[in-house]
Amino acid sequence: MKNTNWDDIRLLISVSEQGSLLDAGRAQGIATTTVSRRIANLEKSLGAHLIHRTYGGTLLTDAGRRLVDATASVAIELDASIRGAIGSDQALEGAIKVTIVEGLAPLMVEAVQQFRLRNPNVTFELDQANRPLDISKGEADIALRTVRPGSQGLVVRQVGTIHFGVYGARSRFGTRIVAPGRDLLSRCDAVVLGGELQGLKETQWLSSRVRLVALQTPTLSSLMAAVSSGVGVGVIPDEFAAKDPSLHRLCSCEAVPKKALWLVMNRRTARTARVRAFAEHVAQYLRDYVSA
């Protein structure tokens, strides 16, 4: 391991991104034979097989995948440091497409606003469709997810944790001492997410404990509005509810007490200066906003 060449690890990352030794060589401006030789040297220094060739291209072995997953983020940060050291201090500009799960828009919009104060020439497109865009296929540059993706070719990092509770309208519940537990919920009506989101664990859990489901709604924002107006109780992230004084926390959501928050990028676009800079900004913003 002590003789491992960092440039050879970069080359393995390129093979992972490009899918073949030929395309990795083209991307790096070197011959396929050179790629093959350097990967072989890397395998020898580590004492492990990292790739295997198939008719359709080059695949990583389990050891190769673990190495790429462990070093890809470091490679991006190192490239950024090198560019900074040689004076690549140019203003950021261009477009960034961000996809988020429904309900996370308030977090992302505020992060975008803060970023654009310093980088006014960067523009954004925000997508929060229930069908998540495929980052690995380049449908978006950055994603914010509550489920860790398993696709190859992605840079994934946990940037926080969201906690969930059952909330009601403060006008109804905030003036009395409310004993938590199943008996409380059995006397309440509920507002839950419907449509494509009705299968969520938190929705099923709450629906089975209340008197009846008074309203199904397709978005978290409309759910919060309905709860605050007194239509019923609902499961809401604590971090979002904390900003709404009309909501009163009744108890924890036992089915889903918390969810990890994942920042996801395609390895290719992650090397773009504006995408990399915004990703770092979002990660820091979320660390300040939600507990890691």
VMD Tcl script that draws the C-alpha trace (Angstrom):
set ca {
  {0.00 0.00 0.00}
  {2.88 2.37 0.73}
  {3.86 2.37 -2.98}
  {0.36 3.08 -4.23}
  {0.25 5.87 -6.82}
  {-2.61 8.31 -6.26}
  {-2.82 8.97 -10.01}
  {-3.50 5.27 -10.55}
  {-6.42 5.48 -8.12}
  {-7.73 8.44 -10.13}
  {-7.45 6.25 -13.20}
  {-9.51 3.51 -11.53}
  {-12.16 6.11 -10.73}
  {-12.16 7.09 -14.41}
  {-12.61 3.44 -15.43}
  {-15.59 3.28 -13.08}
  {-17.09 6.42 -14.62}
  {-16.38 5.57 -18.28}
  {-17.15 1.85 -18.15}
  {-14.16 0.65 -20.16}
  {-10.38 0.90 -20.32}
  {-10.63 2.38 -23.82}
  {-12.97 5.21 -22.79}
  {-11.02 5.87 -19.60}
  {-7.86 6.22 -21.67}
  {-9.56 8.64 -24.03}
  {-10.85 10.70 -21.11}
  {-7.37 10.87 -19.59}
  {-5.55 11.30 -22.91}
  {-3.50 8.10 -22.62}
  {-3.36 4.77 -24.46}
  {-5.52 1.81 -23.44}
  {-2.37 -0.25 -22.86}
  {-1.15 2.39 -20.41}
  {-4.46 2.27 -18.55}
  {-4.24 -1.52 -18.35}
  {-0.64 -1.45 -17.11}
  {-1.31 1.16 -14.45}
  {-4.39 -0.63 -13.15}
  {-2.32 -3.82 -12.99}
  {0.32 -1.97 -10.98}
  {-2.37 -0.69 -8.62}
  {-3.73 -4.21 -8.15}
  {-0.24 -5.47 -7.40}
  {0.45 -2.75 -4.83}
  {-2.85 -3.42 -3.06}
  {-2.78 -7.19 -3.42}
  {-6.34 -7.31 -4.76}
  {-8.15 -7.66 -8.10}
  {-9.93 -4.39 -8.85}
  {-11.50 -4.91 -12.29}
  {-12.65 -7.64 -14.57}
  {-13.28 -7.30 -18.29}
  {-16.49 -8.40 -19.96}
  {-17.75 -8.35 -23.53}
  {-19.70 -5.17 -22.77}
  {-16.95 -3.28 -20.95}
  {-14.96 -3.23 -17.73}
  {-16.60 -3.79 -14.34}
  {-15.22 -3.20 -10.88}
  {-14.82 -6.09 -8.49}
  {-16.13 -5.70 -4.93}
  {-12.65 -4.60 -3.85}
  {-12.49 -2.10 -6.70}
  {-15.90 -0.69 -5.83}
  {-14.94 -0.28 -2.18}
  {-11.76 1.55 -3.17}
  {-13.58 3.91 -5.55}
  {-16.33 4.62 -3.02}
  {-13.72 5.41 -0.37}
  {-11.57 7.70 -2.52}
  {-13.87 9.44 -5.03}
  {-14.80 12.30 -2.71}
  {-11.15 12.74 -1.73}
  {-10.20 12.94 -5.41}
  {-12.71 15.71 -6.01}
  {-11.46 17.69 -3.02}
  {-7.82 17.18 -4.04}
  {-8.55 18.37 -7.57}
  {-10.23 21.43 -6.10}
  {-7.21 22.17 -3.91}
  {-4.82 21.83 -6.85}
  {-6.91 24.16 -9.00}
  {-7.03 26.65 -6.15}
  {-3.26 26.47 -5.68}
  {-2.58 27.31 -9.30}
  {-4.93 30.28 -9.26}
  {-8.21 28.96 -10.67}
  {-10.15 31.62 -8.83}
  {-12.57 32.48 -11.59}
  {-16.16 33.54 -10.91}
  {-18.66 30.69 -10.96}
  {-21.38 30.71 -13.59}
  {-23.77 28.36 -15.38}
  {-26.80 26.25 -14.51}
  {-27.28 23.59 -11.82}
  {-30.22 21.19 -11.77}
  {-31.20 19.97 -8.31}
  {-33.68 17.19 -7.52}
  {-35.13 16.69 -4.05}
  {-37.76 14.53 -2.42}
  {-41.07 16.29 -1.77}
  {-40.98 18.36 1.37}
  {-37.33 19.37 1.26}
  {-37.94 22.42 -0.94}
  {-37.80 24.94 1.95}
  {-34.32 23.71 2.87}
  {-33.01 23.81 -0.68}
  {-34.56 27.17 -1.63}
  {-32.90 28.88 1.33}
  {-29.56 27.23 0.50}
  {-29.87 28.41 -3.12}
  {-30.66 31.95 -2.03}
  {-27.60 32.11 0.24}
  {-25.33 30.66 -2.46}
  {-26.49 33.14 -5.10}
  {-25.69 36.09 -2.86}
  {-22.03 35.24 -3.48}
  {-22.43 33.69 -6.95}
  {-25.10 35.68 -8.83}
  {-24.20 34.19 -12.23}
  {-25.15 30.65 -11.20}
  {-28.74 29.71 -12.04}
  {-30.83 26.82 -10.72}
  {-33.59 24.45 -11.76}
  {-35.34 22.72 -8.85}
  {-37.25 19.46 -9.33}
  {-39.25 17.83 -6.56}
  {-41.31 15.28 -8.47}
  {-42.29 12.16 -6.54}
  {-40.43 10.14 -9.20}
  {-36.80 10.87 -8.35}
  {-34.58 11.87 -11.25}
  {-31.73 9.50 -12.05}
  {-28.48 11.20 -11.06}
  {-26.38 8.37 -12.52}
  {-27.90 9.07 -15.96}
  {-27.27 12.80 -15.73}
  {-30.92 13.82 -15.28}
  {-29.79 16.21 -12.52}
  {-26.52 17.48 -11.08}
  {-27.28 17.21 -7.36}
  {-29.90 15.32 -5.37}
  {-31.05 15.48 -1.77}
  {-32.47 12.13 -0.68}
  {-33.74 10.40 2.45}
  {-32.78 6.98 1.04}
  {-29.16 6.21 0.13}
  {-28.93 5.31 -3.58}
  {-27.10 2.17 -4.62}
  {-26.20 3.09 -8.19}
  {-22.59 3.16 -9.36}
  {-20.94 6.34 -10.57}
  {-22.25 8.47 -7.68}
  {-20.66 10.51 -4.92}
  {-22.80 10.04 -1.81}
  {-22.39 11.68 1.59}
  {-24.61 11.94 4.64}
  {-25.23 15.58 5.50}
  {-27.67 15.33 8.39}
  {-30.58 13.56 10.02}
  {-34.25 14.55 10.00}
  {-36.41 13.63 13.01}
  {-40.16 13.06 12.87}
  {-42.99 13.79 15.29}
  {-46.78 13.88 15.35}
  {-48.09 17.46 15.34}
  {-51.43 19.15 15.82}
  {-52.68 22.72 15.67}
  {-51.36 24.81 18.56}
  {-54.75 26.51 18.76}
  {-56.24 23.15 19.71}
  {-53.49 21.34 21.61}
  {-51.12 24.04 22.79}
  {-53.14 25.24 25.80}
  {-53.42 21.89 27.55}
  {-51.11 19.18 28.82}
  {-51.40 16.33 26.33}
  {-50.41 12.85 27.45}
  {-48.52 11.11 24.63}
  {-49.36 7.61 23.49}
  {-51.83 5.53 21.53}
  {-54.88 6.74 23.48}
  {-54.25 10.31 22.40}
  {-54.05 9.47 18.71}
  {-57.12 7.22 18.83}
  {-59.20 10.31 19.62}
  {-57.77 12.34 16.72}
  {-58.41 12.64 13.01}
  {-55.37 12.67 10.75}
  {-53.91 14.36 7.70}
  {-51.62 12.06 5.70}
  {-49.72 12.02 2.43}
  {-51.69 10.35 -0.34}
  {-51.19 9.31 -3.94}
  {-47.74 7.91 -4.66}
  {-46.67 8.63 -1.06}
  {-49.43 6.81 0.79}
  {-47.24 3.73 1.22}
  {-44.72 5.54 3.44}
  {-44.16 3.88 6.83}
  {-45.09 7.01 8.74}
  {-48.37 7.31 6.83}
  {-49.33 3.69 7.49}
  {-48.33 3.98 11.14}
  {-50.41 7.11 11.81}
  {-53.40 5.88 9.80}
  {-53.61 2.75 11.97}
  {-53.69 4.76 15.21}
  {-56.15 7.60 14.63}
  {-59.94 7.72 14.68}
  {-60.01 8.28 10.93}
  {-58.03 9.87 8.11}
  {-59.76 13.17 7.43}
  {-57.59 14.28 4.52}
  {-55.06 12.84 2.09}
  {-52.82 15.39 0.41}
  {-50.00 15.02 -2.14}
  {-47.43 17.36 -0.58}
  {-45.85 17.98 2.80}
  {-46.49 21.72 2.53}
  {-50.25 21.18 2.14}
  {-50.17 18.60 4.95}
  {-48.56 21.14 7.27}
  {-51.12 23.78 6.28}
  {-54.00 21.39 6.99}
  {-52.55 20.37 10.37}
  {-51.96 23.97 11.44}
  {-55.57 24.85 10.54}
  {-56.92 22.03 12.70}
  {-58.07 19.49 10.10}
  {-56.18 16.75 11.93}
  {-52.84 15.62 13.29}
  {-49.96 14.69 11.00}
  {-46.40 13.37 10.90}
  {-44.03 16.28 10.21}
  {-40.23 16.62 10.36}
  {-39.28 18.33 13.62}
  {-36.79 20.55 11.81}
  {-39.56 21.97 9.58}
  {-42.18 22.26 12.33}
  {-39.77 24.26 14.48}
  {-40.18 27.19 12.08}
  {-44.00 27.14 12.25}
  {-45.37 28.51 15.55}
  {-48.88 27.29 14.69}
  {-47.80 23.65 15.17}
  {-47.63 21.79 18.49}
  {-45.71 18.53 18.94}
  {-47.79 15.73 20.47}
  {-45.48 12.72 20.41}
  {-42.73 10.97 18.46}
  {-43.39 8.98 15.30}
  {-42.46 5.49 16.51}
  {-42.46 3.97 13.01}
  {-39.92 6.44 11.57}
  {-38.24 8.41 14.37}
  {-35.56 9.70 11.98}
  {-34.19 9.51 8.44}
  {-30.67 10.18 7.20}
  {-30.30 12.96 4.67}
  {-28.02 12.15 1.71}
  {-26.36 14.53 -0.75}
  {-25.83 12.77 -4.08}
  {-23.83 13.82 -7.15}
  {-22.80 12.23 -10.42}
  {-19.02 11.78 -10.35}
  {-18.62 13.49 -13.71}
  {-20.58 16.64 -12.92}
  {-19.15 16.72 -9.38}
  {-15.87 17.85 -10.95}
  {-17.56 20.97 -12.35}
  {-16.58 23.98 -10.27}
  {-20.08 25.39 -9.77}
  {-21.58 21.99 -8.86}
  {-18.77 21.18 -6.46}
  {-18.98 24.61 -4.81}
  {-22.75 24.40 -4.38}
  {-22.53 20.87 -2.99}
  {-20.09 22.05 -0.32}
  {-22.36 24.99 0.45}
  {-25.43 22.75 0.81}
  {-23.56 20.29 3.01}
  {-22.45 23.07 5.36}
  {-25.90 24.67 5.37}
  {-27.58 21.39 6.28}
  {-25.04 20.64 8.99}
  {-26.04 23.94 10.58}
  {-29.77 23.28 10.05}
  {-30.23 19.60 10.93}
  {-28.29 17.43 13.35}
  {-25.78 15.10 11.72}
}
mol new
graphics top color blue
foreach p $ca { graphics top sphere $p radius 0.5 }
foreach p [lrange $ca 0 end-1] q [lrange $ca 1 end] { graphics top cylinder $p $q radius 0.2 }
display resetview
